[in-house]
């Protein structure tokens, strides 16, 4: 069950065993064998793997295990100050990207209009 949910999560978020191995310290071979159900994985190794997953992938993984959607509010309620800080930084970074994407065209148009008015 854990291995199937883990395999599905990695596929959904296009996370390679090689990349995960580099980030977690768990060998790519162990990850591959675990994903295929050929080998169980120790709790500490699974913890390292899960810590290396992006936040959204973690939520998805636990949703698969529970068979229901994990509510973000429940996860936030259990976070310590460091985790909450990391989450806030991630949200701020994402908002900056979205803002830039939404305003890149209008900024260019505004600059063109200002240039035309000055000429």
N, C-alpha and C positions, 0 to 999 in steps of 0.2 A: 504494500500500500504506500509506504513512504517513498520507495524507489519509483513507483509509477507517478506519483504526484510530483516528485522532484524532476523526473525526466520530462514530463509534460510542461512543467514550469520553464525548464531550460530551453525547450523547443519553442515555447510561446514567446519568450523574451530574447530568443536567438543568442543564448549565452553558450559559448563553447566550453568544453571540459578543460581545454588548455588555458583559456583565460581565467576560468574559475580556480584552476590549480595554482596559477601564479598568484592570485589574490588571496587564496585561503591557506596555502601551504599543504593542501591535501593533494596527493599525486593524481595526475590525469588518469592513470590506469585504475586507481581505486574508484575515482568518480565514474568512469566508464563501466566498470564491473557492477557498481552499485546501481547505476541507471538501468542496466540490463537485468538486474535481479540475480546476478551470478555470485554476488558477494554482499554480505551485510556490512554495515558501516558502524564504527564506534560512535557513541554519543558525542564525544568531544570533536570528532571529525565532522559530524553532521552539523554541529553548532558552528564550526568554522565556516563550513560551506554556506549555511544560512546567513551568517553575518556578512559574507561577501556578496550576497545577492542585493540588487537594487531594492529599494523599499517596496515598489509596486510588485516586484516578483515575490517578495516575502508574503505580501498580502494574498497574492494569487495562490501560492503554495499552501498556505494555511486554509484558504477557502476550499481548495480541493480536498484537503484532509478532513475538514469538517463537513463537507458536502453542502455548505451554505456560504453565503457571502459574509465576509468578515467586515464589520462596521469599523470605519476609521476612528470613530469616537471612542470605541472600546480600546483600540490600540493606543491612542493618545493618552487615555486615562491611566494607562499602565507605564507610561514612559517616565524615566528619570530626567533630571535637568539636562544632562549631556545629550540624551537622545532627543529631547524636546528642542534643544538648541540646534542640533543637526537638522532636524525636520524644518525648523524655521528658516535656516540658511538655504536648504534645498527648495523650499517654497519661494523664497525671495529670488533665488537664481532662476527658477522656472518663470516667475513673473517678469523678470527682466527680458528673458528670451521672447516671451509672448508679446511684451510691449514693443520690443524692437521689430519683431515680425509684423505687427499690426501698424506700426508707424513708419516703417522704412520707406514705403511708397509715398505717403503723404508728406514726409519730411523732404524728400527729393522734389516733389511737386511744389511745395512751399518755397524751396530754394530757387527753383526755376522761375516761379512767379515773381519772387523778390528781385531776381536778376533782370527779368523783363521790365519791371517797373522802374528800376534804376537806370536802365539803358535809354 
